Each structure stands twice: as structure tokens, then as C-alpha cells.
């Protein structure tokens, strides 16, 4: 007996330090996400290729209110399909009716963003997915509680097995499925796209054509300096962070929300926020990181006034010079950026 104990002891010691690793790589066949006119190929991470199964799972998770503490909020509560994946509120309402401090940006074309959130605190959609769940002014629920709730649903057992090979529900798998679904939320083929990339010279009205000219003119609107248009596609964002003076206090120095500075600690990032895309901008009011501007006319007037003065004011906004006609033409052009909503992106069962 003593000899047997000596033999098995090393095995016990070796296995005691091992943990069961649940694979989180999708097992299905990768599907191609076809971008609409005006958008480039979708960036896909090597460790999370989209499959029909992960996209379907992510779609179900996106609309599941059990991911919130009081079972009243889903991802779709702040990113509603009919509101072009925003909520059209100044700031979003979280669990228990708590108000956040920032406006909910659209998730349309979020696959192209090099940073997530207004302050860029997440680099990937996978990293972003878990944050709202535990945010006390959003879904306000511990990850382990969310996982536990989903594990009690036999439908998820089947869907996780189909997507990842086993029925294990893990946070990593939830993140990957949500990210895969969000990469399908593409919107292009707007009147602008048909004019710029589709060869349809009649797609824009004469006023919208004038607005486009103002938009790209560095001595007038200078909008394209940050809301980029390329030869083959247009994201209408540079994905970078800029200080426009929005939210600065009367002293011209203090900000209600420090934005990017919270992540970098760099003084020049105080009051800087990520450039939002202008695609579908006519459908996603109110505007700015704090939802403080209600209409596109207010936004254009704010830029025409060269923002709010402060030590870190972005140099690009200081070059804008717009007449009254320029402003009207710009608003008309911005209305040409509305594209189609993606198919099969609503709640499961509502195709």
C-alpha cells in the first residue's frame, strides 16, 4: 500500500494544479460578411472568425434582458434597431432607472472602429462586450451572475454547443458571440454612396452636392479632416480623439467629463472624445458625447462657431468658416448619409 501511495502522489500533485480549459474558438465554417456599397471589407480577428452559429448566438444574447440586474435591460435597450442602433436619448437609462453620463453611439459599422466607447477604453468588440454588463449605471450585474442565468436556459446549451463545440456558457464565449453579431451591423448604400461610388450622378440633390463640396473644403467646412472620405469607401470617422470644447465649464479649463484623459492620463487628452461616424447621422439625434445638441443645425452651428475655447481645443475646428448658405447645404448633405438597416438584425424570430 505504501508503494502504491508513493506512485500516485506525483500524479495527484501534477493534476491538482491543472484547470479544465473550455475552448472558446468557434467550430463552424467561417462566413463572409459582405459590406454594402461605400464600406471596406470587415476586419476579422483570427481568434474569432464569424460563423452562422456564433452570429445567431450573439443576436440572441444582444436582445436578452437577463444580462441586467433587474432583467429589464438588454444591449438592444440602448442600441435599438428602429433607432439605428441608438436610443435617441440624451444619455441612456440604466438598471433601476439610473442615468448615465454619455450618449449611446450607434453600433452600425462599429466593426471598423479601432477603439470602442467615447473614450476608447476598449480596443476590440470582444473587449467592449463585457463592460456594460457590470457598469453600475448600465446593466449593473456581475459577470458570474449573467453566466449563471444563461446556464439555466436549455436553449443556450444547444446554441453554445453548436457555436463552440460544448454547451459551456463562459464570459469569453459570450463576448465572442456578441462581437460576431455586431460585426454584421453594417449600413451603407446611401444616396451619397450611390453618387460617390456607384456612378449615379443624380443620387444627390444640387443642394447636397454643394454641401459635399463644403464638407471636403479645408477652408470652409473642413469636416473630412476628421470625418474621412477615401477613394473607395467612406467611414466618416478617423477613429481618433479630438477636443471640441463640448462640456467645458465657464472657466474655459475645467471639463465635466475628461474623456480620453481618463484612459491615458495625458494632459492634452483632457476633454477629447472619439470622432463618431456621420453615417446615418440624421437618424441618431441627439448629438455629441453628452447628447447636448438636439439637431443637425445645432451641430453645424456649433462647429461654425469653432467649438468652445479651451487650452486643448483641436486645431482642425479652428479653421472652419461657414456662411448661412454653407450651413444649410451641409445639413442637406448630412441627410444624404442615411443607409439601409442591416437584414436579420432584429430580435430573433423577427426577420
TORRO-763550 format. One record per residue (C-alpha): residue number from 1; residue in one letter; x, y, z. Coordinates in nm, 3 decimals, decimal comma. Layout:
REM TORRO-763550
+-----+------+---------+---------+---------+
:  nr : rest :      c1 :      c2 :      c3 :
+-----+------+---------+---------+---------+
: NUM :    A :       X :       Y :       Z :
...
+-----+------+---------+---------+---------+
//
This chain:
REM TORRO-763550
+-----+------+---------+---------+---------+
:  nr : rest :      c1 :      c2 :      c3 :
+-----+------+---------+---------+---------+
:   1 :    X :   0,000 :   0,000 :   0,000 :
:   2 :    X :   0,285 :   0,235 :   0,081 :
:   3 :    X :   0,441 :   0,172 :  -0,260 :
:   4 :    X :   0,110 :   0,247 :  -0,435 :
:   5 :    X :   0,079 :   0,573 :  -0,242 :
:   6 :    X :   0,428 :   0,679 :  -0,344 :
:   7 :    X :   0,349 :   0,610 :  -0,708 :
:   8 :    X :   0,021 :   0,802 :  -0,722 :
:   9 :    X :   0,132 :   1,102 :  -0,518 :
:  10 :    X :   0,322 :   1,264 :  -0,808 :
:  11 :    X :   0,015 :   1,217 :  -1,027 :
:  12 :    X :  -0,205 :   1,387 :  -0,767 :
:  13 :    X :   0,041 :   1,674 :  -0,739 :
:  14 :    X :   0,053 :   1,717 :  -1,115 :
:  15 :    X :  -0,320 :   1,712 :  -1,171 :
:  16 :    X :  -0,402 :   1,931 :  -0,871 :
:  17 :    X :  -0,253 :   2,234 :  -1,043 :
:  18 :    X :  -0,436 :   2,180 :  -1,372 :
:  19 :    X :  -0,761 :   2,355 :  -1,467 :
:  20 :    X :  -1,014 :   2,244 :  -1,721 :
:  21 :    X :  -0,982 :   2,484 :  -2,014 :
:  22 :    X :  -1,301 :   2,543 :  -2,208 :
:  23 :    X :  -1,221 :   2,610 :  -2,575 :
:  24 :    X :  -1,367 :   2,936 :  -2,700 :
:  25 :    X :  -1,279 :   2,919 :  -3,068 :
:  26 :    X :  -1,584 :   2,889 :  -3,296 :
:  27 :    X :  -1,608 :   2,546 :  -3,458 :
:  28 :    X :  -1,834 :   2,625 :  -3,754 :
:  29 :    X :  -1,748 :   2,729 :  -4,107 :
:  30 :    X :  -1,646 :   3,092 :  -4,136 :
:  31 :    X :  -1,900 :   3,306 :  -4,318 :
:  32 :    X :  -1,821 :   3,607 :  -4,535 :
:  33 :    X :  -1,971 :   3,935 :  -4,419 :
:  34 :    X :  -2,044 :   4,129 :  -4,736 :
:  35 :    X :  -2,010 :   4,506 :  -4,691 :
:  36 :    X :  -2,261 :   4,727 :  -4,871 :
:  37 :    X :  -2,163 :   4,995 :  -5,122 :
:  38 :    X :  -1,934 :   5,253 :  -4,967 :
:  39 :    X :  -1,779 :   5,034 :  -4,698 :
:  40 :    X :  -1,449 :   4,837 :  -4,698 :
:  41 :    X :  -1,401 :   4,468 :  -4,606 :
:  42 :    X :  -1,483 :   4,397 :  -4,243 :
:  43 :    X :  -1,177 :   4,343 :  -4,019 :
:  44 :    X :  -1,198 :   3,995 :  -3,864 :
:  45 :    X :  -0,982 :   3,880 :  -3,569 :
:  46 :    X :  -0,804 :   3,549 :  -3,625 :
:  47 :    X :  -0,930 :   3,402 :  -3,297 :
:  48 :    X :  -1,296 :   3,484 :  -3,363 :
:  49 :    X :  -1,397 :   3,414 :  -3,723 :
:  50 :    X :  -1,770 :   3,472 :  -3,770 :
:  51 :    X :  -1,985 :   3,165 :  -3,819 :
:  52 :    X :  -2,359 :   3,131 :  -3,866 :
:  53 :    X :  -2,378 :   2,976 :  -3,520 :
:  54 :    X :  -2,185 :   3,245 :  -3,331 :
:  55 :    X :  -2,375 :   3,522 :  -3,510 :
:  56 :    X :  -2,709 :   3,361 :  -3,419 :
:  57 :    X :  -2,595 :   3,318 :  -3,060 :
:  58 :    X :  -2,474 :   3,677 :  -3,041 :
:  59 :    X :  -2,803 :   3,801 :  -3,180 :
:  60 :    X :  -2,999 :   3,617 :  -2,910 :
:  61 :    X :  -2,765 :   3,748 :  -2,640 :
:  62 :    X :  -2,796 :   4,104 :  -2,774 :
:  63 :    X :  -3,169 :   4,103 :  -2,701 :
:  64 :    X :  -3,157 :   3,907 :  -2,373 :
:  65 :    X :  -3,261 :   4,119 :  -2,073 :
:  66 :    X :  -3,131 :   3,860 :  -1,829 :
:  67 :    X :  -2,787 :   4,017 :  -1,874 :
:  68 :    X :  -2,903 :   4,304 :  -1,650 :
:  69 :    X :  -2,952 :   4,300 :  -1,275 :
:  70 :    X :  -3,326 :   4,361 :  -1,279 :
:  71 :    X :  -3,392 :   4,171 :  -1,603 :
:  72 :    X :  -3,522 :   4,485 :  -1,775 :
:  73 :    X :  -3,230 :   4,584 :  -2,000 :
:  74 :    X :  -3,058 :   4,419 :  -2,294 :
:  75 :    X :  -2,785 :   4,552 :  -2,518 :
:  76 :    X :  -3,067 :   4,647 :  -2,754 :
:  77 :    X :  -3,227 :   4,870 :  -2,491 :
:  78 :    X :  -2,965 :   5,137 :  -2,560 :
:  79 :    X :  -2,897 :   5,028 :  -2,918 :
:  80 :    X :  -3,243 :   4,983 :  -3,071 :
:  81 :    X :  -3,267 :   4,871 :  -3,434 :
:  82 :    X :  -3,551 :   5,110 :  -3,514 :
:  83 :    X :  -3,341 :   5,398 :  -3,378 :
:  84 :    X :  -3,047 :   5,299 :  -3,597 :
:  85 :    X :  -2,891 :   5,118 :  -3,301 :
:  86 :    X :  -2,903 :   5,415 :  -3,064 :
:  87 :    X :  -3,175 :   5,507 :  -2,814 :
:  88 :    X :  -3,234 :   5,869 :  -2,925 :
:  89 :    X :  -3,193 :   5,983 :  -2,563 :
:  90 :    X :  -2,952 :   6,250 :  -2,438 :
:  91 :    X :  -2,795 :   5,994 :  -2,208 :
:  92 :    X :  -2,903 :   5,635 :  -2,161 :
:  93 :    X :  -3,105 :   5,492 :  -1,875 :
:  94 :    X :  -2,952 :   5,201 :  -1,688 :
:  95 :    X :  -3,078 :   4,938 :  -1,446 :
:  96 :    X :  -3,310 :   5,082 :  -1,185 :
:  97 :    X :  -3,364 :   5,392 :  -1,399 :
:  98 :    X :  -3,017 :   5,531 :  -1,332 :
:  99 :    X :  -2,895 :   5,786 :  -1,583 :
: 100 :    X :  -2,557 :   5,752 :  -1,748 :
: 101 :    X :  -2,334 :   6,044 :  -1,839 :
: 102 :    X :  -2,280 :   5,980 :  -2,211 :
: 103 :    X :  -2,488 :   5,948 :  -2,523 :
: 104 :    X :  -2,527 :   5,598 :  -2,668 :
: 105 :    X :  -2,341 :   5,589 :  -3,004 :
: 106 :    X :  -2,476 :   5,389 :  -3,294 :
: 107 :    X :  -2,349 :   5,034 :  -3,334 :
: 108 :    X :  -2,390 :   5,048 :  -3,711 :
: 109 :    X :  -2,049 :   4,995 :  -3,874 :
: 110 :    X :  -1,889 :   4,958 :  -3,532 :
: 111 :    X :  -1,680 :   4,675 :  -3,679 :
: 112 :    X :  -1,449 :   4,934 :  -3,835 :
: 113 :    X :  -1,374 :   5,124 :  -3,515 :
: 114 :    X :  -1,015 :   5,089 :  -3,385 :
: 115 :    X :  -1,135 :   5,191 :  -3,038 :
: 116 :    X :  -1,463 :   5,130 :  -2,857 :
: 117 :    X :  -1,655 :   5,371 :  -2,632 :
: 118 :    X :  -1,631 :   5,750 :  -2,647 :
: 119 :    X :  -1,305 :   5,738 :  -2,451 :
: 120 :    X :  -1,156 :   5,439 :  -2,634 :
: 121 :    X :  -1,115 :   5,227 :  -2,324 :
: 122 :    X :  -1,167 :   4,903 :  -2,520 :
: 123 :    X :  -0,968 :   4,809 :  -2,829 :
: 124 :    X :  -1,194 :   4,537 :  -2,968 :
: 125 :    X :  -1,560 :   4,448 :  -2,981 :
: 126 :    X :  -1,479 :   4,144 :  -2,771 :
: 127 :    X :  -1,327 :   4,366 :  -2,501 :
: 128 :    X :  -1,620 :   4,605 :  -2,520 :
: 129 :    X :  -1,893 :   4,344 :  -2,486 :
: 130 :    X :  -1,845 :   4,266 :  -2,118 :
: 131 :    X :  -1,819 :   4,622 :  -1,988 :
: 132 :    X :  -2,185 :   4,736 :  -1,996 :
: 133 :    X :  -2,293 :   4,426 :  -1,803 :
: 134 :    X :  -2,101 :   4,526 :  -1,491 :
: 135 :    X :  -2,126 :   4,904 :  -1,524 :
: 136 :    X :  -2,335 :   5,023 :  -1,225 :
: 137 :    X :  -2,519 :   5,282 :  -1,437 :
: 138 :    X :  -2,582 :   5,040 :  -1,722 :
: 139 :    X :  -2,676 :   4,674 :  -1,671 :
: 140 :    X :  -2,523 :   4,655 :  -1,321 :
: 141 :    X :  -2,476 :   4,281 :  -1,295 :
: 142 :    X :  -2,170 :   4,073 :  -1,209 :
: 143 :    X :  -2,045 :   3,857 :  -1,492 :
: 144 :    X :  -2,079 :   3,540 :  -1,288 :
: 145 :    X :  -2,448 :   3,617 :  -1,231 :
: 146 :    X :  -2,507 :   3,671 :  -1,602 :
: 147 :    X :  -2,334 :   3,343 :  -1,681 :
: 148 :    X :  -2,536 :   3,163 :  -1,414 :
: 149 :    X :  -2,865 :   3,290 :  -1,554 :
: 150 :    X :  -2,782 :   3,178 :  -1,906 :
: 151 :    X :  -2,669 :   2,836 :  -1,788 :
: 152 :    X :  -3,022 :   2,768 :  -1,665 :
: 153 :    X :  -3,164 :   2,807 :  -2,015 :
: 154 :    X :  -3,155 :   2,483 :  -2,220 :
: 155 :    X :  -3,181 :   2,681 :  -2,545 :
: 156 :    X :  -2,841 :   2,829 :  -2,471 :
: 157 :    X :  -2,698 :   2,482 :  -2,406 :
: 158 :    X :  -2,783 :   2,392 :  -2,764 :
: 159 :    X :  -2,663 :   2,720 :  -2,912 :
: 160 :    X :  -2,330 :   2,728 :  -2,727 :
: 161 :    X :  -2,265 :   2,367 :  -2,828 :
: 162 :    X :  -2,338 :   2,447 :  -3,192 :
: 163 :    X :  -2,113 :   2,753 :  -3,182 :
: 164 :    X :  -1,821 :   2,628 :  -2,973 :
: 165 :    X :  -1,844 :   2,250 :  -2,950 :
: 166 :    X :  -1,966 :   2,218 :  -2,592 :
: 167 :    X :  -2,260 :   2,362 :  -2,401 :
: 168 :    X :  -2,039 :   2,550 :  -2,154 :
: 169 :    X :  -2,151 :   2,910 :  -2,104 :
: 170 :    X :  -1,849 :   3,132 :  -2,036 :
: 171 :    X :  -1,785 :   3,504 :  -2,040 :
: 172 :    X :  -1,529 :   3,468 :  -2,317 :
: 173 :    X :  -1,779 :   3,287 :  -2,537 :
: 174 :    X :  -2,045 :   3,549 :  -2,465 :
: 175 :    X :  -1,802 :   3,823 :  -2,567 :
: 176 :    X :  -1,708 :   3,648 :  -2,890 :
: 177 :    X :  -2,066 :   3,577 :  -2,990 :
: 178 :    X :  -2,179 :   3,934 :  -2,925 :
: 179 :    X :  -1,882 :   4,069 :  -3,119 :
: 180 :    X :  -1,955 :   3,842 :  -3,415 :
: 181 :    X :  -2,315 :   3,961 :  -3,429 :
: 182 :    X :  -2,212 :   4,326 :  -3,401 :
: 183 :    X :  -1,974 :   4,287 :  -3,696 :
: 184 :    X :  -2,277 :   4,216 :  -3,913 :
: 185 :    X :  -2,439 :   4,551 :  -3,828 :
: 186 :    X :  -2,340 :   4,727 :  -4,148 :
: 187 :    X :  -2,512 :   5,019 :  -4,314 :
: 188 :    X :  -2,407 :   5,175 :  -4,643 :
: 189 :    X :  -2,555 :   5,219 :  -4,990 :
: 190 :    X :  -2,678 :   5,567 :  -4,901 :
: 191 :    X :  -2,756 :   5,837 :  -5,156 :
: 192 :    X :  -2,401 :   5,963 :  -5,100 :
: 193 :    X :  -2,256 :   5,617 :  -5,172 :
: 194 :    X :  -2,453 :   5,582 :  -5,491 :
: 195 :    X :  -2,328 :   5,924 :  -5,600 :
: 196 :    X :  -1,966 :   5,882 :  -5,491 :
: 197 :    X :  -1,905 :   5,512 :  -5,555 :
: 198 :    X :  -2,199 :   5,389 :  -5,761 :
: 199 :    X :  -2,174 :   5,625 :  -6,054 :
: 200 :    X :  -2,521 :   5,774 :  -6,004 :
: 201 :    X :  -2,481 :   6,146 :  -6,069 :
: 202 :    X :  -2,846 :   6,205 :  -5,982 :
: 203 :    X :  -2,833 :   6,040 :  -5,639 :
: 204 :    X :  -2,772 :   6,374 :  -5,462 :
: 205 :    X :  -2,975 :   6,692 :  -5,496 :
: 206 :    X :  -2,796 :   7,008 :  -5,612 :
: 207 :    X :  -2,800 :   7,136 :  -5,254 :
: 208 :    X :  -2,646 :   6,813 :  -5,124 :
: 209 :    X :  -2,374 :   6,835 :  -5,389 :
: 210 :    X :  -2,294 :   7,186 :  -5,265 :
: 211 :    X :  -2,292 :   7,052 :  -4,909 :
: 212 :    X :  -2,043 :   6,782 :  -5,006 :
: 213 :    X :  -1,817 :   7,050 :  -5,153 :
: 214 :    X :  -1,832 :   7,245 :  -4,826 :
: 215 :    X :  -1,772 :   6,924 :  -4,629 :
: 216 :    X :  -1,442 :   6,844 :  -4,803 :
: 217 :    X :  -1,318 :   7,202 :  -4,844 :
: 218 :    X :  -1,038 :   7,261 :  -4,586 :
: 219 :    X :  -1,104 :   7,636 :  -4,585 :
: 220 :    X :  -1,479 :   7,603 :  -4,531 :
: 221 :    X :  -1,626 :   7,303 :  -4,352 :
: 222 :    X :  -1,303 :   7,103 :  -4,319 :
: 223 :    X :  -1,528 :   6,820 :  -4,199 :
: 224 :    X :  -1,341 :   6,549 :  -4,388 :
: 225 :    X :  -1,028 :   6,617 :  -4,183 :
: 226 :    X :  -1,182 :   6,402 :  -3,911 :
: 227 :    X :  -1,489 :   6,251 :  -4,082 :
: 228 :    X :  -1,292 :   6,079 :  -4,354 :
: 229 :    X :  -1,383 :   6,000 :  -4,714 :
: 230 :    X :  -1,149 :   5,773 :  -4,910 :
: 231 :    X :  -1,129 :   5,689 :  -5,278 :
: 232 :    X :  -1,301 :   5,350 :  -5,246 :
: 233 :    X :  -1,502 :   5,385 :  -4,925 :
: 234 :    X :  -1,602 :   5,630 :  -4,652 :
: 235 :    X :  -1,617 :   5,559 :  -4,279 :
: 236 :    X :  -1,682 :   5,926 :  -4,195 :
: 237 :    X :  -1,456 :   5,894 :  -3,891 :
: 238 :    X :  -1,080 :   5,888 :  -3,840 :
: 239 :    X :  -1,124 :   5,678 :  -3,524 :
: 240 :    X :  -0,915 :   5,931 :  -3,330 :
: 241 :    X :  -0,981 :   6,159 :  -3,034 :
: 242 :    X :  -1,041 :   6,533 :  -3,057 :
: 243 :    X :  -1,121 :   6,816 :  -2,819 :
: 244 :    X :  -1,404 :   7,038 :  -2,947 :
: 245 :    X :  -1,465 :   7,212 :  -2,616 :
: 246 :    X :  -1,800 :   7,042 :  -2,568 :
: 247 :    X :  -1,877 :   7,016 :  -2,195 :
: 248 :    X :  -1,616 :   7,269 :  -2,082 :
: 249 :    X :  -1,714 :   7,481 :  -1,783 :
: 250 :    X :  -1,740 :   7,860 :  -1,789 :
: 251 :    X :  -1,379 :   7,893 :  -1,675 :
: 252 :    X :  -1,271 :   7,752 :  -2,013 :
: 253 :    X :  -1,046 :   7,494 :  -1,847 :
: 254 :    X :  -1,250 :   7,251 :  -1,638 :
: 255 :    X :  -1,442 :   6,970 :  -1,809 :
: 256 :    X :  -1,745 :   6,788 :  -1,676 :
: 257 :    X :  -1,614 :   6,474 :  -1,845 :
: 258 :    X :  -1,241 :   6,437 :  -1,912 :
: 259 :    X :  -1,295 :   6,184 :  -2,191 :
: 260 :    X :  -0,982 :   6,021 :  -2,330 :
: 261 :    X :  -0,774 :   6,160 :  -2,043 :
: 262 :    X :  -0,935 :   5,903 :  -1,811 :
: 263 :    X :  -0,755 :   5,632 :  -2,010 :
: 264 :    X :  -0,422 :   5,793 :  -2,092 :
: 265 :    X :  -0,352 :   6,049 :  -1,819 :
: 266 :    X :  -0,207 :   6,271 :  -2,092 :
: 267 :    X :  -0,290 :   6,637 :  -2,033 :
: 268 :    X :  -0,359 :   6,709 :  -2,399 :
: 269 :    X :  -0,630 :   6,439 :  -2,393 :
: 270 :    X :  -0,840 :   6,632 :  -2,143 :
: 271 :    X :  -1,183 :   6,680 :  -2,295 :
: 272 :    X :  -1,104 :   6,473 :  -2,607 :
: 273 :    X :  -1,355 :   6,220 :  -2,738 :
: 274 :    X :  -1,361 :   5,974 :  -3,027 :
: 275 :    X :  -1,481 :   6,100 :  -3,362 :
: 276 :    X :  -1,825 :   5,946 :  -3,422 :
: 277 :    X :  -1,921 :   5,823 :  -3,766 :
: 278 :    X :  -2,156 :   6,051 :  -3,959 :
: 279 :    X :  -2,325 :   5,764 :  -4,138 :
: 280 :    X :  -2,697 :   5,767 :  -4,055 :
: 281 :    X :  -2,640 :   6,084 :  -3,854 :
: 282 :    X :  -2,982 :   6,221 :  -3,950 :
: 283 :    X :  -3,137 :   5,927 :  -3,759 :
: 284 :    X :  -2,923 :   5,930 :  -3,444 :
: 285 :    X :  -3,004 :   6,254 :  -3,260 :
: 286 :    X :  -2,919 :   6,393 :  -3,011 :
: 287 :    X :  -2,551 :   6,457 :  -3,074 :
: 288 :    X :  -2,206 :   6,486 :  -2,912 :
: 289 :    X :  -2,072 :   6,265 :  -2,634 :
: 290 :    X :  -2,314 :   6,418 :  -2,384 :
: 291 :    X :  -2,617 :   6,439 :  -2,614 :
: 292 :    X :  -2,628 :   6,815 :  -2,561 :
: 293 :    X :  -2,708 :   6,918 :  -2,920 :
: 294 :    X :  -3,056 :   6,827 :  -3,039 :
: 295 :    X :  -3,044 :   6,885 :  -3,415 :
: 296 :    X :  -2,801 :   6,875 :  -3,705 :
: 297 :    X :  -2,849 :   7,250 :  -3,742 :
: 298 :    X :  -2,728 :   7,297 :  -3,383 :
: 299 :    X :  -2,427 :   7,076 :  -3,454 :
: 300 :    X :  -2,330 :   7,268 :  -3,768 :
: 301 :    X :  -2,373 :   7,599 :  -3,584 :
: 302 :    X :  -2,152 :   7,471 :  -3,302 :
: 303 :    X :  -1,875 :   7,382 :  -3,548 :
: 304 :    X :  -1,923 :   7,711 :  -3,735 :
: 305 :    X :  -1,855 :   7,885 :  -3,404 :
: 306 :    X :  -1,527 :   7,688 :  -3,386 :
: 307 :    X :  -1,625 :   7,497 :  -3,073 :
: 308 :    X :  -1,570 :   7,614 :  -2,717 :
: 309 :    X :  -1,235 :   7,770 :  -2,637 :
: 310 :    X :  -1,005 :   7,577 :  -2,403 :
: 311 :    X :  -0,630 :   7,503 :  -2,384 :
: 312 :    X :  -0,662 :   7,174 :  -2,578 :
: 313 :    X :  -0,904 :   7,281 :  -2,850 :
: 314 :    X :  -0,837 :   7,082 :  -3,167 :
: 315 :    X :  -0,668 :   7,285 :  -3,440 :
: 316 :    X :  -0,894 :   7,149 :  -3,715 :
: 317 :    X :  -1,209 :   7,307 :  -3,573 :
: 318 :    X :  -1,037 :   7,643 :  -3,564 :
: 319 :    X :  -1,020 :   7,655 :  -3,946 :
: 320 :    X :  -1,395 :   7,635 :  -4,009 :
: 321 :    X :  -1,564 :   7,930 :  -4,182 :
: 322 :    X :  -1,926 :   7,884 :  -4,289 :
: 323 :    X :  -2,183 :   8,119 :  -4,436 :
: 324 :    X :  -2,553 :   8,073 :  -4,371 :
: 325 :    X :  -2,591 :   7,902 :  -4,709 :
: 326 :    X :  -2,295 :   7,673 :  -4,633 :
: 327 :    X :  -2,465 :   7,563 :  -4,312 :
: 328 :    X :  -2,792 :   7,482 :  -4,483 :
: 329 :    X :  -2,609 :   7,293 :  -4,758 :
: 330 :    X :  -2,411 :   7,092 :  -4,502 :
: 331 :    X :  -2,727 :   6,984 :  -4,320 :
: 332 :    X :  -2,876 :   6,878 :  -4,653 :
: 333 :    X :  -2,563 :   6,675 :  -4,732 :
: 334 :    X :  -2,566 :   6,506 :  -4,391 :
: 335 :    X :  -2,918 :   6,387 :  -4,468 :
: 336 :    X :  -2,777 :   6,200 :  -4,769 :
: 337 :    X :  -2,573 :   5,968 :  -4,545 :
: 338 :    X :  -2,867 :   5,755 :  -4,431 :
: 339 :    X :  -2,829 :   5,394 :  -4,543 :
: 340 :    X :  -3,035 :   5,079 :  -4,510 :
: 341 :    X :  -3,062 :   4,894 :  -4,182 :
: 342 :    X :  -2,898 :   4,550 :  -4,187 :
: 343 :    X :  -3,118 :   4,249 :  -4,251 :
: 344 :    X :  -3,168 :   3,983 :  -3,983 :
: 345 :    X :  -3,052 :   4,215 :  -3,704 :
: 346 :    X :  -3,375 :   4,249 :  -3,508 :
: 347 :    X :  -3,487 :   4,024 :  -3,223 :
: 348 :    X :  -3,465 :   3,651 :  -3,306 :
: 349 :    X :  -3,777 :   3,536 :  -3,485 :
: 350 :    X :  -3,844 :   3,878 :  -3,635 :
: 351 :    X :  -3,674 :   3,850 :  -3,971 :
+-----+------+---------+---------+---------+
//
